[in-house]
Amino acid sequence: MTAQVEARAGERLPHALGVILRVLAAGPAGYALGAMTALVAARYLPVPARDAAQAGMMLGFLVHGGVVLWAFAAASAARAWAWLCPFAVALILAWRLP
């Protein structure tokens, strides 16, 4: 009986870790990607600064919502992070360009 309980606990740990990684991808990482999208859009949109900032914020909300959906719709937490990391690197590089 004790072996069955230990086996169940061993099965739950990878699942719980996957859920935690998805929550981290959806929450803090999604917020960071949305904020970076807003910064990049506000910097490079060819409209007045006030309009670019507003459009960037709206685009950032869409990106954050999309990241939340993607984090929980992906086949695995690793696949969600594998998609988010290149997107984050691209945004950082776009923001750092002159």
Stockholm file with secondary structure:
# STOCKHOLM 1.0

chainA/1-98         MTAQVEARAGERLPHALGVILRVLAAGPAGYALGAMTALVAARYLPVPARDAAQAGMMLGFLVHGGVVLWAFAAASAARAWAWLCPFAVALILAWRLP
#=GR chainA/1-98 SS CHHHHHHHHHHHHHHHHHHHHHHHIIIIIHHHHHHHHHHHHHHHCSSCHHHHHHHHHHHHHHHHHHHHHHHHHSSSHHHHHHHHHHHHHHHHHHHHCC
#=GC SS_cons        CHHHHHHHHHHHHHHHHHHHHHHHIIIIIHHHHHHHHHHHHHHHCSSCHHHHHHHHHHHHHHHHHHHHHHHHHSSSHHHHHHHHHHHHHHHHHHHHCC
//
